[in-house]
Amino acid sequence: MEKQETAKTIAGHDVKRVHEKISDYLVRSEYDYICVINTQTGMLYVDTDELHADWDWTGEEHDYYDARALLVETFLDDNDGKDFMHCSEIPYIVKQLEEQKVYSFMFHFSTPEHNRHKKQWKFSYLDQEDGLILTTLKDVTKLLEQDHLTGELNRYGFIRKARAVLRDPAVDHDLAIMYINLKGFKAINELFGTEGGDLALREVVRVIHRSNLHPYAVGRIEADHFVCLVDPANINYEHLKQFLHQTLVFDQRSLDVYGVCGIYMIPAEERLDSVSNMCDRARMAKDYIEDEYVKPYAIFDQKMGSSYMERNDALRDISNALEKHEFQVYYQPVYDAFSGEIASAEALVRWKKADGEMVSPGIFVPALEDSGRISQMDLFVERSVLSFMEERYKKGQFIVPVSMNMSQMDFFDKDMMASVLLDVSNTDLPMDYTRFEVTETAYSTVASNNRNVLLDMKRIGVKFYLDDFGSGYSSFSTIRDYDFDVVKLDMGFVQKIGTTTKANAVIQAIIDMAHAIGSKVVAEGAETKEQVDALREMGCDYIQGFYFSKPLPQEEFEALLNAQYRED
């Protein structure tokens, strides 16, 4: 592409007049290039002066179509090149300007060093009668790839920056992606307002940068989710728990901010792979954290990847399974610790495919939660249980109370909660037989917004269990602030019976405390005679576990109820 003689006139117009018109368009603006297309001659006039406010036609003159072809060949891949050629055809530009005053489009330009920049082309008439179109080219990468709240990269910016680092031959050591998620961020916003929430988000960035991680890139990819690209040698796992717990002071009040972290170690052979997929694997690892208060991080492994694929496969099949009635409610009996009789039962969902294959709840329940469809399943269980119980009750058959699990997401679904309240209000069963189990996490997260729903159900006689008490982090304020009828002792405690005197002392203290506030205690996961005997000695009211019975299909559970009724 040969450089032409500098233009002194454009389509017969005096350069000074053209300059004055252009200046009106360019006040306080910064552009990579400012050009004028002469649609009548097909020439392109390019100003390369960095001081565009003093644009004086000291630039270059090219054939527009030659310049465009060279641009595509140098900076765009095949697919983008075809789209760019279409968008930048002079007849097409003219057509767009006839319909609107300004026409623009954006493309990613890739340099030979694999750096990608988002460029915006903008067109407007300088002189429509003479066919002069003012064209500007501006790098908008920062504008499009920056998170304006924290000043860090957004998802797109992080992916671009991380990709460049991963492909840089000078960075020849291992790299890892850390996926950090704040816990209870919604509650932070409610307690301290959006200003306090924004402060917490900015604090995450500050903590990352002042740490020894020395990240290559940091991004806020959504809401309270952050990612950073680091040298794994800089991750101090002993200090990671402290790193993920920070105390802020806002409006003269202290604010504890907790985070969890998933880590993906990037194999050398995958450095050219999708950064987005790497972030997904780090996020996946976060979801496998077992106890966020003891070990608030997890490192991705292939088992997680396999489990993730199984979840996706399950999710694809769930709609058909619901239509084919492949989901069934199982009942696990809960026994009176002293009489040895069935006192109640817990309803659990099981998936038995048409070919007889059983799908583990550990696969399909998380899939339902991730897809937001867990409430649909909970409603199915609730209505199945009420139907089963009502039928036996109307026939005069022996029944026991049955508890049903209520997930955290149920409380955010107003229609779901309204349906449950209507169902339990209209049942013919004595209200004492209808019970719901709520975990500490679910209650503490939603109590401030949906506590009235629990209270409404409580007023009509529905009983509530505090499920998995002692799993993860136990807040005694939970049982202090709400009148739970039953506290279910997490199986993690039961499994430790007899291991140390301290373990037994803790269990005894929980049972005594529950009794002191008027609650009964169910111990979950009892598997041995030694555990059952110890729980009886401690005064535990009810025991649930494989020592007595595994979860049973409805028919087998009915047979068990009928047998106990005959014995009575």
QUIRARA-V824397 format. One record per residue. N is the residue number from 1. RES is the residue in one letter. PSI is psi in radians with two decimals (NA if undefined). NEAR is the number of other C-alpha atoms within 10 Angstrom. Layout:
((N:RES:PSI:NEAR) (N:RES:PSI:NEAR))
This chain:
((1:M:1.93:8) (2:E:2.48:10) (3:K:2.30:10) (4:Q:3.01:12) (5:E:2.51:10) (6:T:2.36:12) (7:A:2.36:13) (8:K:-0.51:14) (9:T:2.74:13) (10:I:2.03:17) (11:A:0.69:13) (12:G:-0.01:8) (13:H:2.52:11) (14:D:2.37:11) (15:V:-0.69:15) (16:K:-0.69:14) (17:R:-0.72:10) (18:V:-0.74:19) (19:H:-0.72:15) (20:E:-0.69:13) (21:K:-0.73:13) (22:I:-0.70:19) (23:S:-0.58:14) (24:D:-0.51:10) (25:Y:-0.37:13) (26:L:0.30:15) (27:V:2.21:10) (28:R:0.54:9) (29:S:2.63:9) (30:E:2.28:16) (31:Y:2.68:15) (32:D:-0.80:15) (33:Y:2.60:17) (34:I:2.21:23) (35:C:2.83:21) (36:V:2.21:25) (37:I:2.23:25) (38:N:1.80:22) (39:T:-0.33:18) (40:Q:-0.56:11) (41:T:-0.24:12) (42:G:0.39:14) (43:M:2.67:18) (44:L:2.19:23) (45:Y:2.10:24) (46:V:2.22:19) (47:D:2.12:20) (48:T:0.08:16) (49:D:2.24:16) (50:E:-0.41:13) (51:L:1.36:11) (52:H:-0.40:20) (53:A:-0.38:17) (54:D:0.66:11) (55:W:2.18:20) (56:D:0.41:16) (57:W:0.63:22) (58:T:0.30:14) (59:G:-2.40:18) (60:E:2.73:17) (61:E:2.20:22) (62:H:2.83:19) (63:D:2.20:18) (64:Y:-0.76:19) (65:Y:-0.58:16) (66:D:-0.76:14) (67:A:-0.70:15) (68:R:-0.74:17) (69:A:-0.69:13) (70:L:-0.66:12) (71:L:-0.81:14) (72:V:-0.78:17) (73:E:-0.61:11) (74:T:-0.68:13) (75:F:-0.21:17) (76:L:2.56:20) (77:D:3.12:13) (78:D:-0.83:10) (79:N:-0.85:8) (80:D:-0.60:15) (81:G:-0.73:19) (82:K:-0.76:12) (83:D:-0.71:12) (84:F:-0.74:19) (85:M:-0.68:14) (86:H:-0.84:13) (87:C:-0.44:17) (88:S:0.18:17) (89:E:2.33:14) (90:I:-0.80:19) (91:P:-0.63:12) (92:Y:-0.73:12) (93:I:-0.79:19) (94:V:-0.74:20) (95:K:-0.74:12) (96:Q:-0.68:17) (97:L:-0.41:18) (98:E:-0.48:13) (99:E:-0.42:9) (100:Q:2.70:10) (101:K:-0.57:10) (102:V:2.40:13) (103:Y:2.35:19) (104:S:2.77:17) (105:F:2.87:12) (106:M:2.53:16) (107:F:2.69:17) (108:H:2.22:17) (109:F:2.26:19) (110:S:2.27:15) (111:T:2.88:12) (112:P:-0.38:8) (113:E:0.15:9) (114:H:0.31:14) (115:N:2.33:15) (116:R:2.33:20) (117:H:2.40:19) (118:K:2.12:17) (119:K:2.39:17) (120:Q:2.17:18) (121:W:2.33:16) (122:K:2.37:17) (123:F:2.45:23) (124:S:2.68:22) (125:Y:2.29:20) (126:L:-0.70:19) (127:D:1.76:13) (128:Q:-0.65:13) (129:E:-0.70:7) (130:D:0.08:15) (131:G:0.58:18) (132:L:2.11:21) (133:I:2.15:23) (134:L:2.28:20) (135:T:2.29:21) (136:T:2.54:20) (137:L:2.14:18) (138:K:2.38:17) (139:D:1.98:19) (140:V:0.35:14) (141:T:-0.87:17) (142:K:-0.71:13) (143:L:-0.67:12) (144:L:-0.33:15) (145:E:0.23:21) (146:Q:2.40:19) (147:D:1.97:19) (148:H:-0.35:12) (149:L:-0.81:11) (150:T:-0.29:18) (151:G:-0.04:12) (152:E:-3.09:20) (153:L:2.64:26) (154:N:-2.98:22) (155:R:-0.80:21) (156:Y:-0.71:18) (157:G:-0.70:25) (158:F:-0.77:26) (159:I:-0.76:24) (160:R:-0.82:20) (161:K:-0.77:20) (162:A:-0.70:23) (163:R:-0.73:20) (164:A:-0.71:16) (165:V:-0.77:20) (166:L:-0.49:23) (167:R:0.05:15) (168:D:2.03:13) (169:P:-0.43:9) (170:A:-0.41:8) (171:V:1.48:11) (172:D:0.28:11) (173:H:3.08:11) (174:D:2.68:15) (175:L:2.73:21) (176:A:2.67:21) (177:I:2.25:28) (178:M:2.25:30) (179:Y:1.97:28) (180:I:2.30:23) (181:N:2.23:23) (182:L:2.50:21) (183:K:2.43:15) (184:G:0.60:15) (185:F:-0.57:19) (186:K:-0.69:15) (187:A:-0.60:15) (188:I:-0.79:20) (189:N:-0.68:15) (190:E:-0.64:13) (191:L:-0.67:12) (192:F:0.05:16) (193:G:3.00:12) (194:T:-0.52:13) (195:E:-0.76:12) (196:G:-0.65:19) (197:G:-0.75:20) (198:D:-0.67:16) (199:L:-0.72:16) (200:A:-0.71:25) (201:L:-0.74:21) (202:R:-0.52:16) (203:E:-0.61:17) (204:V:-0.81:23) (205:V:-0.76:18) (206:R:-0.74:12) (207:V:-0.72:14) (208:I:-0.79:16) (209:H:-0.51:14) (210:R:-0.06:9) (211:S:3.12:12) (212:N:0.20:13) (213:L:-0.57:18) (214:H:1.06:16) (215:P:2.56:19) (216:Y:-0.55:15) (217:A:2.50:20) (218:V:2.37:26) (219:G:2.50:27) (220:R:1.89:30) (221:I:-0.33:20) (222:E:2.52:12) (223:A:-1.93:10) (224:D:0.59:19) (225:H:2.24:19) (226:F:2.66:26) (227:V:2.62:28) (228:C:2.54:25) (229:L:2.14:26) (230:V:2.87:22) (231:D:2.08:18) (232:P:-0.35:18) (233:A:-0.32:12) (234:N:-0.07:12) (235:I:2.01:16) (236:N:1.77:12) (237:Y:-0.50:11) (238:E:-0.54:9) (239:H:-0.02:9) (240:L:-0.62:15) (241:K:-0.75:20) (242:Q:-0.68:12) (243:F:-0.63:17) (244:L:0.13:20) (245:H:1.95:16) (246:Q:2.59:16) (247:T:2.12:12) (248:L:2.69:16) (249:V:2.07:12) (250:F:2.23:14) (251:D:0.75:9) (252:Q:0.36:7) (253:R:2.58:9) (254:S:2.51:10) (255:L:1.99:17) (256:D:2.20:12) (257:V:2.13:19) (258:Y:2.53:20) (259:G:2.83:23) (260:V:2.75:26) (261:C:2.29:29) (262:G:2.46:26) (263:I:2.29:27) (264:Y:2.01:25) (265:M:2.09:19) (266:I:1.99:18) (267:P:2.59:10) (268:A:-0.63:12) (269:E:-0.13:7) (270:E:0.20:11) (271:R:-0.34:18) (272:L:0.03:11) (273:D:-3.11:12) (274:S:2.15:12) (275:V:-0.60:20) (276:S:-0.72:15) (277:N:-0.63:10) (278:M:-0.74:22) (279:C:-0.69:25) (280:D:-0.66:16) (281:R:-0.67:26) (282:A:-0.70:25) (283:R:-0.68:26) (284:M:-0.73:24) (285:A:-0.70:23) (286:K:-0.68:25) (287:D:-0.20:16) (288:Y:0.19:15) (289:I:2.20:18) (290:E:-0.75:14) (291:D:1.70:13) (292:E:-0.31:19) (293:Y:-0.36:15) (294:V:-0.83:11) (295:K:1.60:16) (296:P:0.50:20) (297:Y:2.80:27) (298:A:2.57:22) (299:I:2.31:19) (300:F:2.40:20) (301:D:3.00:15) (302:Q:-0.46:9) (303:K:-0.66:9) (304:M:-0.71:16) (305:G:-0.73:14) (306:S:-0.75:11) (307:S:-0.67:14) (308:Y:-0.74:17) (309:M:-0.68:13) (310:E:-0.69:16) (311:R:-0.78:20) (312:N:-0.72:19) (313:D:-0.73:14) (314:A:-0.73:20) (315:L:-0.65:21) (316:R:-0.53:12) (317:D:-0.19:13) (318:I:-0.74:19) (319:S:-0.80:10) (320:N:-0.65:11) (321:A:-0.69:17) (322:L:-0.74:15) (323:E:-0.60:9) (324:K:0.07:11) (325:H:0.72:12) (326:E:-0.28:16) (327:F:2.40:19) (328:Q:2.61:18) (329:V:2.19:20) (330:Y:2.74:23) (331:Y:2.16:26) (332:Q:2.03:24) (333:P:2.57:27) (334:V:2.21:25) (335:Y:2.52:22) (336:D:2.22:18) (337:A:-0.43:22) (338:F:-0.68:14) (339:S:-0.40:9) (340:G:0.13:12) (341:E:2.78:15) (342:I:2.15:22) (343:A:-0.49:18) (344:S:-2.96:20) (345:A:2.76:22) (346:E:2.31:20) (347:A:2.24:23) (348:L:2.53:20) (349:V:2.46:20) (350:R:2.62:19) (351:W:1.94:21) (352:K:1.95:16) (353:K:2.89:15) (354:A:-0.51:11) (355:D:0.11:6) (356:G:-0.14:9) (357:E:2.34:9) (358:M:2.26:12) (359:V:2.24:15) (360:S:2.39:12) (361:P:-0.47:13) (362:G:-0.26:10) (363:I:-0.89:18) (364:F:-0.47:22) (365:V:-0.85:19) (366:P:-0.60:19) (367:A:-0.70:22) (368:L:-0.69:19) (369:E:-0.76:15) (370:D:-0.59:13) (371:S:-0.11:11) (372:G:0.29:12) (373:R:0.18:17) (374:I:-0.56:21) (375:S:-0.61:22) (376:Q:-0.70:13) (377:M:-0.73:15) (378:D:-0.67:20) (379:L:-0.66:20) (380:F:-0.79:16) (381:V:-0.81:21) (382:E:-0.79:23) (383:R:-0.59:15) (384:S:-0.75:15) (385:V:-0.82:22) (386:L:-0.72:18) (387:S:-0.79:14) (388:F:-0.80:14) (389:M:-0.74:22) (390:E:-0.70:18) (391:E:-0.78:14) (392:R:-0.68:14) (393:Y:-0.75:16) (394:K:-0.49:10) (395:K:-0.06:8) (396:G:0.34:9) (397:Q:2.75:14) (398:F:2.32:15) (399:I:2.79:20) (400:V:2.76:17) (401:P:2.51:19) (402:V:2.25:23) (403:S:2.51:23) (404:M:2.48:23) (405:N:2.43:21) (406:M:2.06:21) (407:S:2.89:18) (408:Q:-0.67:20) (409:M:-0.42:15) (410:D:-0.64:21) (411:F:-0.34:22) (412:F:-0.10:14) (413:D:1.69:11) (414:K:-0.65:12) (415:D:-0.71:12) (416:M:-0.84:17) (417:M:-0.64:19) (418:A:-0.67:11) (419:S:-0.74:13) (420:V:-0.79:17) (421:L:-0.70:17) (422:L:-0.74:12) (423:D:-0.86:14) (424:V:-0.38:21) (425:S:-0.54:15) (426:N:-0.03:9) (427:T:2.64:14) (428:D:-0.14:13) (429:L:2.60:19) (430:P:2.36:13) (431:M:-0.45:18) (432:D:-0.29:13) (433:Y:-0.12:17) (434:T:2.12:22) (435:R:2.60:25) (436:F:2.49:20) (437:E:2.28:21) (438:V:2.27:22) (439:T:2.83:18) (440:E:-0.76:22) (441:T:-0.80:21) (442:A:-0.77:17) (443:Y:-0.80:21) (444:S:-0.51:17) (445:T:-0.67:16) (446:V:-0.09:17) (447:A:-0.70:17) (448:S:-0.50:11) (449:N:-0.58:11) (450:N:0.27:15) (451:R:-0.54:14) (452:N:-0.58:11) (453:V:-0.79:16) (454:L:-0.75:19) (455:L:-0.68:14) (456:D:-0.74:12) (457:M:-0.63:20) (458:K:-0.67:17) (459:R:-0.55:10) (460:I:0.10:13) (461:G:0.03:17) (462:V:2.37:21) (463:K:2.58:22) (464:F:2.40:23) (465:Y:2.45:24) (466:L:1.87:25) (467:D:2.62:25) (468:D:0.65:23) (469:F:2.19:27) (470:G:-0.11:18) (471:S:2.28:17) (472:G:-2.05:17) (473:Y:2.10:13) (474:S:2.18:13) (475:S:1.99:13) (476:F:-0.26:13) (477:S:-0.39:9) (478:T:-0.82:17) (479:I:-0.27:20) (480:R:-0.68:10) (481:D:-0.28:9) (482:Y:2.47:15) (483:D:1.41:17) (484:F:2.41:22) (485:D:-0.61:20) (486:V:2.41:23) (487:V:2.16:24) (488:K:2.02:25) (489:L:2.15:24) (490:D:2.52:18) (491:M:-0.37:19) (492:G:-0.62:16) (493:F:-0.79:20) (494:V:-0.69:22) (495:Q:-0.35:16) (496:K:0.01:15) (497:I:2.27:21) (498:G:-0.16:13) (499:T:-0.71:9) (500:T:2.77:9) (501:T:-0.52:10) (502:K:-0.74:12) (503:A:-0.80:15) (504:N:-0.65:18) (505:A:-0.68:13) (506:V:-0.79:13) (507:I:-0.78:21) (508:Q:-0.72:17) (509:A:-0.70:12) (510:I:-0.77:18) (511:I:-0.79:24) (512:D:-0.72:18) (513:M:-0.77:15) (514:A:-0.75:19) (515:H:-0.64:17) (516:A:-0.49:10) (517:I:0.17:13) (518:G:0.29:13) (519:S:2.61:20) (520:K:2.90:19) (521:V:2.28:24) (522:V:2.25:26) (523:A:2.16:29) (524:E:2.62:23) (525:G:0.39:20) (526:A:2.19:22) (527:E:-0.27:17) (528:T:2.78:14) (529:K:-0.64:11) (530:E:-0.73:11) (531:Q:-0.76:20) (532:V:-0.79:23) (533:D:-0.74:12) (534:A:-0.70:16) (535:L:-0.66:24) (536:R:-0.75:15) (537:E:-0.56:12) (538:M:-0.13:16) (539:G:0.31:15) (540:C:2.42:25) (541:D:-0.79:20) (542:Y:2.67:26) (543:I:2.36:29) (544:Q:2.30:27) (545:G:3.03:20) (546:F:-0.31:15) (547:Y:-0.64:14) (548:F:-0.87:18) (549:S:2.50:16) (550:K:2.97:14) (551:P:2.39:20) (552:L:2.53:17) (553:P:2.81:16) (554:Q:-0.73:17) (555:E:-0.74:11) (556:E:-0.64:13) (557:F:-0.69:18) (558:E:-0.71:18) (559:A:-0.65:11) (560:L:-0.72:14) (561:L:-0.75:19) (562:N:-0.67:15) (563:A:-0.72:12) (564:Q:-0.64:13) (565:Y:-0.70:12) (566:R:-0.66:8) (567:E:-0.66:7) (568:D:NA:7))
